[in-house]
């Protein structure tokens, strides 16, 4: 006989978890921030321009090419402009918060499988720099 996980039972519990998330006021506020950003076409365009610039400069860096001084200044100026825009700033915060929830759930599940038991709180704390997950130091 081949063992199979009862995915229906897992899905039932996932529904409980997701309902808990959806019922939180903080989640509704974060979702509202994302929706406001998505409806703000100027903010979306500004954010997309910055991402294009970021990817271009990242490609340069990946190919061991130096950034020009004016490229760096322009990049820093555009990055600051993101945080000066309330719609974008709140969107970035919402993305980070929801990403943290995703990471928590994923890491907890993987740690449970790895340990073959529920992890203790100190065993599933994210290890990182405290930046919210953007730097890759997890």
The first five atom37 places (N, CA, C, CB, O) and aatype in JSON, in Angstrom:
{
  "aatype": [20, 20, 20, 20, 20, 20, 20, 20, 20, 20, 20, 20, 20, 20, 20, 20, 20, 20, 20, 20, 20, 20, 20, 20, 20, 20, 20, 20, 20, 20, 20, 20, 20, 20, 20, 20, 20, 20, 20, 20, 20, 20, 20, 20, 20, 20, 20, 20, 20, 20, 20, 20, 20, 20, 20, 20, 20, 20, 20, 20, 20, 20, 20, 20, 20, 20, 20, 20, 20, 20, 20, 20, 20, 20, 20, 20, 20, 20, 20, 20, 20, 20, 20, 20, 20, 20, 20, 20, 20, 20, 20, 20, 20, 20, 20, 20, 20, 20, 20, 20, 20, 20, 20, 20, 20, 20, 20, 20, 20, 20, 20, 20, 20, 20, 20, 20, 20, 20, 20, 20, 20, 20, 20, 20, 20, 20, 20, 20, 20, 20, 20, 20, 20, 20, 20, 20, 20, 20],
  "atom_mask": [
    [1, 1, 1, 1, 1],
    [1, 1, 1, 1, 1],
    [1, 1, 1, 1, 1],
    [1, 1, 1, 1, 1],
    [1, 1, 1, 1, 1],
    [1, 1, 1, 1, 1],
    [1, 1, 1, 1, 1],
    [1, 1, 1, 1, 1],
    [1, 1, 1, 1, 1],
    [1, 1, 1, 1, 1],
    [1, 1, 1, 1, 1],
    [1, 1, 1, 1, 1],
    [1, 1, 1, 1, 1],
    [1, 1, 1, 1, 1],
    [1, 1, 1, 1, 1],
    [1, 1, 1, 1, 1],
    [1, 1, 1, 1, 1],
    [1, 1, 1, 1, 1],
    [1, 1, 1, 1, 1],
    [1, 1, 1, 1, 1],
    [1, 1, 1, 1, 1],
    [1, 1, 1, 1, 1],
    [1, 1, 1, 1, 1],
    [1, 1, 1, 1, 1],
    [1, 1, 1, 1, 1],
    [1, 1, 1, 1, 1],
    [1, 1, 1, 1, 1],
    [1, 1, 1, 1, 1],
    [1, 1, 1, 1, 1],
    [1, 1, 1, 1, 1],
    [1, 1, 1, 1, 1],
    [1, 1, 1, 1, 1],
    [1, 1, 1, 1, 1],
    [1, 1, 1, 1, 1],
    [1, 1, 1, 1, 1],
    [1, 1, 1, 1, 1],
    [1, 1, 1, 1, 1],
    [1, 1, 1, 1, 1],
    [1, 1, 1, 1, 1],
    [1, 1, 1, 1, 1],
    [1, 1, 1, 1, 1],
    [1, 1, 1, 1, 1],
    [1, 1, 1, 1, 1],
    [1, 1, 1, 1, 1],
    [1, 1, 1, 1, 1],
    [1, 1, 1, 1, 1],
    [1, 1, 1, 1, 1],
    [1, 1, 1, 1, 1],
    [1, 1, 1, 1, 1],
    [1, 1, 1, 1, 1],
    [1, 1, 1, 1, 1],
    [1, 1, 1, 1, 1],
    [1, 1, 1, 1, 1],
    [1, 1, 1, 1, 1],
    [1, 1, 1, 1, 1],
    [1, 1, 1, 1, 1],
    [1, 1, 1, 1, 1],
    [1, 1, 1, 1, 1],
    [1, 1, 1, 1, 1],
    [1, 1, 1, 1, 1],
    [1, 1, 1, 1, 1],
    [1, 1, 1, 1, 1],
    [1, 1, 1, 1, 1],
    [1, 1, 1, 1, 1],
    [1, 1, 1, 1, 1],
    [1, 1, 1, 1, 1],
    [1, 1, 1, 1, 1],
    [1, 1, 1, 1, 1],
    [1, 1, 1, 1, 1],
    [1, 1, 1, 1, 1],
    [1, 1, 1, 1, 1],
    [1, 1, 1, 1, 1],
    [1, 1, 1, 1, 1],
    [1, 1, 1, 1, 1],
    [1, 1, 1, 1, 1],
    [1, 1, 1, 1, 1],
    [1, 1, 1, 1, 1],
    [1, 1, 1, 1, 1],
    [1, 1, 1, 1, 1],
    [1, 1, 1, 1, 1],
    [1, 1, 1, 1, 1],
    [1, 1, 1, 1, 1],
    [1, 1, 1, 1, 1],
    [1, 1, 1, 1, 1],
    [1, 1, 1, 1, 1],
    [1, 1, 1, 1, 1],
    [1, 1, 1, 1, 1],
    [1, 1, 1, 1, 1],
    [1, 1, 1, 1, 1],
    [1, 1, 1, 1, 1],
    [1, 1, 1, 1, 1],
    [1, 1, 1, 1, 1],
    [1, 1, 1, 1, 1],
    [1, 1, 1, 1, 1],
    [1, 1, 1, 1, 1],
    [1, 1, 1, 1, 1],
    [1, 1, 1, 1, 1],
    [1, 1, 1, 1, 1],
    [1, 1, 1, 1, 1],
    [1, 1, 1, 1, 1],
    [1, 1, 1, 1, 1],
    [1, 1, 1, 1, 1],
    [1, 1, 1, 1, 1],
    [1, 1, 1, 1, 1],
    [1, 1, 1, 1, 1],
    [1, 1, 1, 1, 1],
    [1, 1, 1, 1, 1],
    [1, 1, 1, 1, 1],
    [1, 1, 1, 1, 1],
    [1, 1, 1, 1, 1],
    [1, 1, 1, 1, 1],
    [1, 1, 1, 1, 1],
    [1, 1, 1, 1, 1],
    [1, 1, 1, 1, 1],
    [1, 1, 1, 1, 1],
    [1, 1, 1, 1, 1],
    [1, 1, 1, 1, 1],
    [1, 1, 1, 1, 1],
    [1, 1, 1, 1, 1],
    [1, 1, 1, 1, 1],
    [1, 1, 1, 1, 1],
    [1, 1, 1, 1, 1],
    [1, 1, 1, 1, 1],
    [1, 1, 1, 1, 1],
    [1, 1, 1, 1, 1],
    [1, 1, 1, 1, 1],
    [1, 1, 1, 1, 1],
    [1, 1, 1, 1, 1],
    [1, 1, 1, 1, 1],
    [1, 1, 1, 1, 1],
    [1, 1, 1, 1, 1],
    [1, 1, 1, 1, 1],
    [1, 1, 1, 1, 1],
    [1, 1, 1, 1, 1],
    [1, 1, 1, 1, 1],
    [1, 1, 1, 1, 1],
    [1, 1, 1, 1, 1],
    [1, 1, 1, 1, 1]
  ],
  "atom_positions": [
    [[0.84, -1.19, 0.0], [0.0, 0.0, 0.0], [0.89, 1.25, 0.0], [-0.96, 0.0, 1.23], [1.88, 1.32, 0.72]],
    [[0.52, 2.21, -0.79], [1.26, 3.46, -0.89], [0.59, 4.48, 0.03], [1.32, 3.98, -2.36], [-0.62, 4.71, -0.06]],
    [[1.39, 5.1, 0.89], [0.87, 6.1, 1.83], [0.53, 7.39, 1.08], [1.89, 6.39, 2.96], [1.27, 7.81, 0.19]],
    [[-0.57, 8.01, 1.45], [-0.99, 9.29, 0.87], [-1.5, 10.18, 1.98], [-2.09, 9.08, -0.23], [-2.24, 9.75, 2.86]],
    [[-1.09, 11.42, 1.94], [-1.56, 12.43, 2.88], [-3.02, 12.75, 2.57], [-0.67, 13.73, 2.81], [-3.41, 12.85, 1.4]],
    [[-3.82, 12.9, 3.6], [-5.22, 13.31, 3.43], [-5.24, 14.81, 3.15], [-6.08, 12.95, 4.7], [-5.31, 15.63, 4.07]],
    [[-5.19, 15.15, 1.89], [-5.14, 16.57, 1.52], [-6.45, 17.29, 1.82], [-4.8, 16.72, 0.05], [-6.45, 18.51, 2.0]],
    [[-7.56, 16.58, 1.87], [-8.83, 17.21, 2.23], [-8.76, 17.77, 3.66], [-10.01, 16.2, 2.11], [-9.22, 18.88, 3.92]],
    [[-8.16, 17.0, 4.58], [-8.02, 17.47, 5.96], [-7.08, 18.67, 6.03], [-7.49, 16.34, 6.87], [-7.31, 19.61, 6.78]],
    [[-6.01, 18.62, 5.24], [-5.06, 19.74, 5.19], [-5.76, 20.98, 4.64], [-3.83, 19.38, 4.31], [-5.61, 22.07, 5.19]],
    [[-6.51, 20.82, 3.58], [-7.24, 21.95, 2.99], [-8.27, 22.53, 3.96], [-7.93, 21.52, 1.7], [-8.46, 23.74, 4.02]],
    [[-8.93, 21.67, 4.72], [-9.87, 22.17, 5.72], [-9.17, 23.09, 6.72], [-10.54, 21.0, 6.47], [-9.69, 24.15, 7.07]],
    [[-7.99, 22.69, 7.15], [-7.24, 23.52, 8.1], [-6.69, 24.78, 7.43], [-6.1, 22.7, 8.72], [-6.59, 25.83, 8.07]],
    [[-6.34, 24.68, 6.15], [-5.88, 25.85, 5.42], [-7.0, 26.88, 5.31], [-5.38, 25.45, 4.01], [-6.76, 28.09, 5.37]],
    [[-8.23, 26.39, 5.15], [-9.38, 27.3, 5.09], [-9.53, 28.04, 6.42], [-10.68, 26.52, 4.77], [-9.86, 29.23, 6.44]],
    [[-9.3, 27.34, 7.53], [-9.37, 27.98, 8.85], [-8.28, 29.04, 8.95], [-9.21, 26.92, 10.0], [-8.53, 30.16, 9.39]],
    [[-7.06, 28.68, 8.53], [-5.94, 29.63, 8.56], [-6.25, 30.87, 7.7], [-4.64, 28.95, 8.08], [-6.07, 32.0, 8.14]],
    [[-6.69, 30.63, 6.49], [-6.97, 31.74, 5.58], [-8.14, 32.6, 6.06], [-7.27, 31.2, 4.18], [-8.12, 33.82, 5.89]],
    [[-9.13, 31.99, 6.65], [-10.25, 32.74, 7.22], [-9.76, 33.64, 8.36], [-11.36, 31.78, 7.73], [-10.17, 34.79, 8.48]],
    [[-8.87, 33.1, 9.18], [-8.29, 33.89, 10.27], [-7.56, 35.11, 9.72], [-7.33, 33.03, 11.1], [-7.66, 36.2, 10.27]],
    [[-6.84, 34.91, 8.64], [-6.13, 36.02, 8.0], [-7.13, 37.04, 7.46], [-5.22, 35.51, 6.87], [-7.02, 38.24, 7.74]],
    [[-8.1, 36.57, 6.69], [-9.05, 37.47, 6.04], [-9.9, 38.27, 7.03], [-9.95, 36.68, 5.14], [-10.37, 39.36, 6.71]],
    [[-10.11, 37.73, 8.22], [-10.95, 38.4, 9.22], [-10.21, 39.47, 10.0], [-11.52, 37.38, 10.18], [-10.84, 40.23, 10.75]],
    [[-8.91, 39.55, 9.86], [-8.16, 40.54, 10.63], [-8.29, 41.93, 10.01], [-6.68, 40.14, 10.71], [-8.19, 42.09, 8.79]],
    [[-8.51, 42.9, 10.85], [-8.61, 44.29, 10.38], [-7.32, 44.73, 9.69], [-8.93, 45.23, 11.56], [-7.36, 45.43, 8.69]],
    [[-6.18, 44.31, 10.23], [-4.9, 44.67, 9.61], [-4.81, 44.16, 8.18], [-3.73, 44.12, 10.44], [-4.3, 44.85, 7.3]],
    [[-5.3, 42.95, 7.95], [-5.29, 42.41, 6.59], [-6.15, 43.29, 5.67], [-5.81, 40.95, 6.58], [-5.74, 43.61, 4.56]],
    [[-7.32, 43.67, 6.13], [-8.21, 44.49, 5.31], [-7.55, 45.84, 4.99], [-9.57, 44.72, 6.03], [-7.7, 46.36, 3.88]],
    [[-6.83, 46.41, 5.95], [-6.12, 47.66, 5.71], [-5.0, 47.48, 4.7], [-5.55, 48.22, 7.02], [-4.82, 48.31, 3.81]],
    [[-4.25, 46.39, 4.84], [-3.18, 46.11, 3.89], [-3.74, 45.89, 2.49], [-2.37, 44.89, 4.34], [-3.2, 46.4, 1.51]],
    [[-4.81, 45.14, 2.4], [-5.44, 44.88, 1.1], [-5.95, 46.17, 0.48], [-6.61, 43.87, 1.26], [-5.85, 46.38, -0.73]],
    [[-6.48, 47.04, 1.32], [-6.96, 48.34, 0.84], [-5.79, 49.17, 0.28], [-7.67, 49.1, 1.98], [-5.95, 49.86, -0.72]],
    [[-4.65, 49.11, 0.94], [-3.46, 49.83, 0.45], [-3.05, 49.32, -0.93], [-2.28, 49.67, 1.43], [-2.71, 50.1, -1.81]],
    [[-3.1, 48.01, -1.11], [-2.76, 47.42, -2.41], [-3.76, 47.85, -3.46], [-2.71, 45.87, -2.31], [-3.38, 48.21, -4.58]],
    [[-5.04, 47.84, -3.13], [-6.08, 48.23, -4.08], [-5.97, 49.71, -4.45], [-7.46, 47.94, -3.5], [-6.14, 50.07, -5.62]],
    [[-5.68, 50.57, -3.46], [-5.51, 52.01, -3.75], [-4.34, 52.23, -4.7], [-5.29, 52.81, -2.44], [-4.43, 53.01, -5.64]],
    [[-3.25, 51.53, -4.44], [-2.08, 51.65, -5.31], [-2.44, 51.2, -6.73], [-0.89, 50.81, -4.76], [-2.12, 51.9, -7.69]],
    [[-3.09, 50.05, -6.86], [-3.44, 49.51, -8.18], [-4.35, 50.46, -8.96], [-4.11, 48.15, -8.03], [-4.3, 50.49, -10.19]],
    [[-5.16, 51.22, -8.25], [-6.09, 52.17, -8.9], [-5.41, 53.49, -9.25], [-7.29, 52.43, -7.99], [-5.98, 54.3, -9.99]],
    [[-4.21, 53.73, -8.73], [-3.47, 54.98, -8.95], [-2.51, 54.76, -10.12], [-2.71, 55.43, -7.66], [-1.36, 54.36, -9.9]],
    [[-2.95, 55.04, -11.33], [-2.14, 54.73, -12.52], [-0.81, 55.46, -12.53], [-2.92, 55.08, -13.77], [0.19, 54.92, -13.0]],
    [[-0.78, 56.7, -12.01], [0.49, 57.43, -11.97], [1.48, 56.74, -11.02], [0.26, 58.89, -11.52], [2.66, 56.62, -11.33]],
    [[0.99, 56.29, -9.88], [1.86, 55.59, -8.92], [2.35, 54.27, -9.5], [1.12, 55.34, -7.59], [3.51, 53.91, -9.34]],
    [[1.46, 53.55, -10.19], [1.85, 52.27, -10.8], [2.94, 52.51, -11.85], [0.62, 51.57, -11.45], [3.93, 51.78, -11.89]],
    [[2.76, 53.53, -12.68], [3.76, 53.85, -13.71], [5.09, 54.24, -13.07], [3.26, 54.99, -14.62], [6.15, 53.81, -13.53]],
    [[5.04, 55.04, -12.02], [6.26, 55.44, -11.32], [6.98, 54.21, -10.75], [5.93, 56.45, -10.18], [8.19, 54.07, -10.89]],
    [[6.22, 53.34, -10.13], [6.78, 52.12, -9.54], [7.38, 51.23, -10.62], [5.7, 51.36, -8.75], [8.47, 50.68, -10.44]],
    [[6.68, 51.07, -11.74], [7.18, 50.24, -12.83], [8.44, 50.82, -13.45], [6.1, 50.08, -13.91], [9.36, 50.07, -13.79]],
    [[8.51, 52.15, -13.59], [9.72, 52.79, -14.11], [10.9, 52.5, -13.18], [9.52, 54.32, -14.25], [12.01, 52.19, -13.64]],
    [[10.65, 52.59, -11.87], [11.71, 52.31, -10.92], [12.16, 50.85, -11.03], [11.25, 52.62, -9.49], [13.36, 50.56, -11.02]],
    [[11.21, 49.93, -11.13], [11.56, 48.51, -11.26], [12.37, 48.25, -12.53], [10.3, 47.63, -11.27], [13.33, 47.47, -12.51]],
    [[12.0, 48.9, -13.63], [12.77, 48.76, -14.86], [14.2, 49.25, -14.65], [12.11, 49.54, -16.01], [15.16, 48.6, -15.06]],
    [[14.33, 50.39, -14.01], [15.66, 50.95, -13.72], [16.43, 49.99, -12.82], [15.55, 52.35, -13.05], [17.61, 49.73, -13.04]],
    [[15.76, 49.47, -11.81], [16.39, 48.54, -10.87], [16.89, 47.29, -11.62], [15.4, 48.13, -9.75], [18.03, 46.87, -11.43]],
    [[16.05, 46.72, -12.47], [16.44, 45.52, -13.22], [17.6, 45.82, -14.17], [15.25, 44.98, -14.0], [18.5, 44.99, -14.32]],
    [[17.58, 46.96, -14.81], [18.67, 47.34, -15.71], [19.98, 47.44, -14.95], [18.36, 48.68, -16.39], [21.0, 46.91, -15.4]],
    [[19.95, 48.09, -13.82], [21.18, 48.24, -13.03], [21.6, 46.92, -12.4], [21.0, 49.31, -11.94], [22.79, 46.65, -12.27]],
    [[20.63, 46.1, -12.03], [20.96, 44.78, -11.48], [21.64, 43.93, -12.56], [19.69, 44.07, -10.95], [22.61, 43.21, -12.28]],
    [[21.14, 44.01, -13.78], [21.74, 43.28, -14.91], [23.19, 43.74, -15.11], [20.92, 43.49, -16.21], [24.08, 42.92, -15.35]],
    [[23.41, 45.03, -15.02], [24.75, 45.58, -15.15], [25.65, 45.01, -14.06], [24.71, 47.12, -15.07], [26.78, 44.57, -14.32]],
    [[25.14, 45.02, -12.84], [25.9, 44.5, -11.71], [26.18, 43.01, -11.87], [25.15, 44.77, -10.4], [27.29, 42.55, -11.59]],
    [[25.19, 42.26, -12.3], [25.36, 40.82, -12.51], [26.45, 40.52, -13.54], [24.05, 40.2, -12.96], [27.12, 39.48, -13.47]],
    [[26.61, 41.42, -14.49], [27.63, 41.26, -15.52], [28.93, 41.97, -15.16], [27.11, 41.79, -16.85], [29.79, 42.19, -16.01]],
    [[29.05, 42.32, -13.88], [30.25, 42.95, -13.33], [30.63, 44.25, -14.03], [31.41, 41.99, -13.4], [31.81, 44.56, -14.21]],
    [[29.6, 44.99, -14.43], [29.81, 46.31, -15.02], [29.57, 47.35, -13.95], [28.87, 46.54, -16.25], [28.68, 47.21, -13.11]],
    [[30.37, 48.39, -13.97], [30.25, 49.46, -12.99], [29.06, 50.36, -13.31], [31.55, 50.29, -12.94], [28.75, 50.63, -14.47]],
    [[28.41, 50.81, -12.25], [27.36, 51.82, -12.41], [28.05, 53.17, -12.57], [26.37, 51.83, -11.18], [29.05, 53.46, -11.91]],
    [[27.5, 53.96, -13.45], [27.99, 55.34, -13.59], [27.5, 56.15, -12.39], [27.52, 55.98, -14.95], [26.45, 55.84, -11.81]],
    [[28.25, 57.17, -12.03], [27.88, 58.0, -10.88], [26.49, 58.61, -11.06], [28.92, 59.11, -10.68], [25.68, 58.62, -10.13]],
    [[26.2, 59.11, -12.27], [24.89, 59.72, -12.51], [23.77, 58.67, -12.48], [24.88, 60.45, -13.87], [22.64, 59.0, -12.1]],
    [[24.06, 57.42, -12.87], [23.06, 56.35, -12.76], [22.7, 56.09, -11.3], [23.59, 55.06, -13.42], [21.53, 55.93, -10.96]],
    [[23.71, 56.05, -10.46], [23.5, 55.82, -9.04], [22.7, 56.96, -8.42], [24.83, 55.65, -8.32], [21.76, 56.72, -7.65]],
    [[23.06, 58.18, -8.74], [22.32, 59.33, -8.21], [20.87, 59.31, -8.66], [22.98, 60.63, -8.66], [19.97, 59.55, -7.86]],
    [[20.65, 59.03, -9.94], [19.28, 58.98, -10.46], [18.49, 57.85, -9.8], [19.29, 58.79, -12.0], [17.32, 58.02, -9.46]],
    [[19.12, 56.72, -9.63], [18.48, 55.58, -8.98], [18.07, 55.93, -7.56], [19.41, 54.35, -8.98], [16.94, 55.67, -7.15]],
    [[18.97, 56.53, -6.81], [18.67, 56.9, -5.43], [17.56, 57.94, -5.36], [19.93, 57.43, -4.73], [16.72, 57.9, -4.47]],
    [[17.56, 58.86, -6.29], [16.52, 59.89, -6.35], [15.16, 59.25, -6.64], [16.86, 60.95, -7.43], [14.17, 59.6, -6.0]],
    [[15.12, 58.33, -7.59], [13.87, 57.66, -7.93], [13.39, 56.76, -6.79], [14.04, 56.83, -9.22], [12.19, 56.64, -6.54]],
    [[14.34, 56.13, -6.1], [13.97, 55.3, -4.96], [13.35, 56.15, -3.86], [15.19, 54.53, -4.42], [12.33, 55.77, -3.27]],
    [[13.95, 57.3, -3.57], [13.39, 58.19, -2.55], [12.01, 58.68, -2.96], [14.34, 59.38, -2.31], [11.12, 58.84, -2.11]],
    [[11.83, 58.93, -4.25], [10.52, 59.39, -4.73], [9.44, 58.34, -4.49], [10.61, 59.73, -6.24], [8.28, 58.68, -4.28]],
    [[9.82, 57.04, -4.52], [8.84, 56.0, -4.2], [8.31, 56.18, -2.79], [9.48, 54.6, -4.36], [7.1, 56.12, -2.55]],
    [[9.22, 56.4, -1.86], [8.83, 56.51, -0.45], [8.16, 57.85, -0.14], [10.05, 56.33, 0.45], [7.47, 57.99, 0.87]],
    [[8.37, 58.83, -1.01], [7.69, 60.12, -0.84], [6.23, 60.04, -1.3], [8.43, 61.22, -1.63], [5.41, 60.87, -0.93]],
    [[5.91, 59.04, -2.1], [4.55, 58.84, -2.61], [3.82, 57.93, -1.62], [4.56, 58.22, -4.06], [4.17, 56.75, -1.48]],
    [[2.81, 58.45, -0.95], [2.1, 57.68, 0.09], [1.48, 56.4, -0.46], [1.0, 58.54, 0.72], [1.52, 55.37, 0.2]],
    [[0.93, 56.45, -1.66], [0.31, 55.27, -2.25], [1.34, 54.16, -2.45], [-0.35, 55.63, -3.59], [1.07, 53.0, -2.13]],
    [[2.5, 54.5, -2.98], [3.56, 53.52, -3.21], [4.14, 53.04, -1.89], [4.67, 54.11, -4.1], [4.37, 51.84, -1.7]],
    [[4.38, 53.96, -0.97], [4.94, 53.6, 0.33], [4.04, 52.6, 1.07], [5.14, 54.86, 1.2], [4.53, 51.63, 1.63]],
    [[2.74, 52.85, 1.06], [1.8, 51.94, 1.72], [1.71, 50.61, 0.99], [0.41, 52.58, 1.8], [1.55, 49.57, 1.62]],
    [[1.81, 50.64, -0.34], [1.81, 49.41, -1.12], [3.03, 48.55, -0.78], [1.79, 49.74, -2.63], [2.9, 47.35, -0.58]],
    [[4.19, 49.17, -0.72], [5.42, 48.44, -0.38], [5.31, 47.84, 1.02], [6.66, 49.38, -0.47], [5.7, 46.7, 1.24]],
    [[4.77, 48.61, 1.95], [4.58, 48.09, 3.31], [3.63, 46.89, 3.3], [4.03, 49.21, 4.25], [3.9, 45.88, 3.94]],
    [[2.54, 46.99, 2.57], [1.56, 45.9, 2.5], [2.2, 44.66, 1.88], [0.31, 46.32, 1.69], [1.99, 43.55, 2.37]],
    [[2.96, 44.85, 0.82], [3.65, 43.71, 0.19], [4.56, 43.01, 1.19], [4.46, 44.18, -1.03], [4.57, 41.78, 1.28]],
    [[5.32, 43.79, 1.94], [6.25, 43.21, 2.92], [5.52, 42.46, 4.02], [7.12, 44.3, 3.53], [5.92, 41.37, 4.4]],
    [[4.44, 43.04, 4.51], [3.68, 42.38, 5.57], [3.1, 41.05, 5.1], [2.55, 43.29, 6.06], [3.19, 40.04, 5.8]],
    [[2.51, 41.05, 3.92], [1.92, 39.82, 3.4], [2.99, 38.8, 3.03], [1.04, 40.13, 2.19], [2.78, 37.59, 3.17]],
    [[4.12, 39.28, 2.57], [5.24, 38.38, 2.3], [5.74, 37.74, 3.59], [6.38, 39.15, 1.61], [6.11, 36.57, 3.6]],
    [[5.75, 38.52, 4.67], [6.16, 37.97, 5.97], [5.23, 36.85, 6.43], [6.2, 39.08, 7.02], [5.68, 35.85, 6.98]],
    [[3.92, 37.02, 6.2], [2.95, 35.97, 6.55], [3.22, 34.73, 5.7], [1.49, 36.46, 6.34], [3.24, 33.61, 6.21]],
    [[3.43, 34.94, 4.43], [3.72, 33.82, 3.53], [4.97, 33.07, 3.98], [3.9, 34.32, 2.08], [4.98, 31.84, 4.04]],
    [[6.02, 33.8, 4.3], [7.26, 33.19, 4.76], [7.05, 32.44, 6.06], [8.34, 34.26, 4.95], [7.56, 31.33, 6.23]],
    [[6.31, 33.03, 6.99], [6.04, 32.38, 8.27], [5.35, 31.04, 8.08], [5.19, 33.28, 9.16], [5.76, 30.03, 8.65]],
    [[4.3, 31.03, 7.27], [3.55, 29.79, 7.03], [4.43, 28.76, 6.35], [2.29, 30.08, 6.17], [4.46, 27.6, 6.76]],
    [[5.15, 29.17, 5.32], [6.02, 28.23, 4.58], [7.11, 27.66, 5.47], [6.64, 28.92, 3.38], [7.35, 26.45, 5.47]],
    [[7.77, 28.54, 6.23], [8.86, 28.08, 7.09], [8.35, 27.18, 8.2], [9.61, 29.26, 7.67], [9.0, 26.2, 8.56]],
    [[7.21, 27.5, 8.76], [6.64, 26.68, 9.83], [6.31, 25.28, 9.3], [5.36, 27.34, 10.41], [6.6, 24.28, 9.96]],
    [[5.7, 25.22, 8.13], [5.38, 23.93, 7.54], [6.65, 23.13, 7.25], [4.56, 24.12, 6.24], [6.73, 21.95, 7.59]],
    [[7.62, 23.75, 6.62], [8.86, 23.05, 6.29], [9.6, 22.59, 7.54], [9.77, 23.94, 5.45], [10.16, 21.5, 7.57]],
    [[9.6, 23.43, 8.58], [10.27, 23.06, 9.83], [9.56, 21.89, 10.49], [10.32, 24.26, 10.79], [10.2, 21.01, 11.06]],
    [[8.24, 21.87, 10.42], [7.47, 20.74, 10.97], [7.86, 19.44, 10.28], [5.95, 21.0, 10.83], [8.07, 18.42, 10.93]],
    [[7.95, 19.48, 8.96], [8.33, 18.29, 8.21], [9.77, 17.9, 8.54], [8.18, 18.53, 6.69], [10.06, 16.72, 8.75]],
    [[10.65, 18.88, 8.59], [12.06, 18.61, 8.89], [12.24, 17.97, 10.27], [12.87, 19.9, 8.82], [12.99, 17.01, 10.41]],
    [[11.55, 18.51, 11.28], [11.71, 18.04, 12.66], [10.82, 16.84, 12.99], [11.41, 19.17, 13.61], [11.06, 16.13, 13.97]],
    [[9.82, 16.62, 12.16], [8.83, 15.57, 12.4], [8.03, 15.84, 13.68], [9.52, 14.21, 12.5], [7.61, 14.91, 14.37]],
    [[7.84, 17.1, 13.98], [7.06, 17.56, 15.13], [6.82, 19.05, 14.94], [7.8, 17.25, 16.51], [7.41, 19.68, 14.06]],
    [[5.95, 19.62, 15.79], [5.75, 21.07, 15.74], [7.01, 21.75, 16.28], [4.49, 21.5, 16.55], [7.52, 21.36, 17.33]],
    [[7.49, 22.76, 15.58], [8.69, 23.45, 16.06], [8.39, 24.32, 17.28], [9.28, 24.3, 14.95], [7.29, 24.86, 17.44]],
    [[9.39, 24.44, 18.12], [9.31, 25.37, 19.25], [9.47, 26.78, 18.68], [10.42, 25.05, 20.34], [10.02, 26.95, 17.6]],
    [[8.99, 27.8, 19.41], [9.07, 29.17, 18.87], [10.47, 29.57, 18.42], [8.59, 30.14, 19.93], [10.62, 30.22, 17.38]],
    [[11.48, 29.21, 19.17], [12.84, 29.6, 18.8], [13.36, 28.84, 17.58], [13.79, 29.39, 19.97], [14.36, 29.23, 16.98]],
    [[12.69, 27.77, 17.21], [13.12, 26.96, 16.07], [12.54, 27.44, 14.74], [12.74, 25.54, 16.29], [13.0, 27.02, 13.68]],
    [[11.57, 28.3, 14.8], [10.99, 28.76, 13.53], [11.07, 30.26, 13.36], [9.55, 28.32, 13.43], [10.42, 30.82, 12.47]],
    [[11.86, 30.93, 14.19], [12.04, 32.36, 14.02], [12.88, 32.62, 12.78], [12.69, 32.99, 15.26], [13.93, 31.99, 12.61]],
    [[12.44, 33.52, 11.9], [13.24, 33.82, 10.71], [14.61, 34.34, 11.11], [12.52, 34.84, 9.81], [14.75, 35.13, 12.05]],
    [[15.6, 33.89, 10.38], [16.96, 34.36, 10.61], [17.27, 35.34, 9.51], [18.0, 33.19, 10.64], [17.33, 34.96, 8.34]],
    [[17.45, 36.58, 9.86], [17.73, 37.57, 8.84], [18.23, 38.85, 9.45], [16.49, 37.84, 8.01], [18.58, 38.91, 10.63]],
    [[18.25, 39.86, 8.65], [18.79, 41.13, 9.07], [17.74, 42.06, 9.65], [19.48, 41.79, 7.92], [18.07, 43.13, 10.16]],
    [[16.47, 41.66, 9.57], [15.41, 42.52, 10.1], [14.91, 43.54, 9.09], [15.89, 43.24, 11.32], [14.18, 44.46, 9.44]],
    [[15.29, 43.37, 7.84], [14.91, 44.35, 6.82], [13.53, 44.1, 6.23], [15.93, 44.36, 5.72], [13.05, 44.9, 5.43]],
    [[12.89, 43.02, 6.61], [11.6, 42.71, 6.03], [11.68, 41.72, 4.89], [10.94, 43.95, 5.55], [10.68, 41.43, 4.24]],
    [[12.87, 41.21, 4.65], [13.01, 40.15, 3.68], [13.53, 40.55, 2.32], [11.73, 39.51, 3.51], [13.7, 39.69, 1.46]],
    [[13.78, 41.83, 2.1], [14.21, 42.27, 0.78], [15.67, 42.03, 0.45], [13.94, 43.69, 0.65], [16.05, 42.09, -0.72]],
    [[16.49, 41.74, 1.45], [17.92, 41.66, 1.18], [18.42, 40.26, 0.88], [18.68, 42.2, 2.32], [19.55, 40.1, 0.43]],
    [[17.61, 39.26, 1.12], [18.03, 37.89, 0.86], [18.85, 37.25, 1.96], [18.8, 37.86, -0.38], [19.44, 36.19, 1.75]],
    [[18.89, 37.86, 3.11], [19.68, 37.33, 4.23], [18.88, 36.41, 5.13], [20.24, 38.46, 5.04], [19.08, 36.43, 6.34]],
    [[18.0, 35.64, 4.58], [17.21, 34.7, 5.39], [17.79, 33.33, 5.32], [15.77, 34.68, 4.95], [17.26, 32.41, 5.94]]
  ]
}
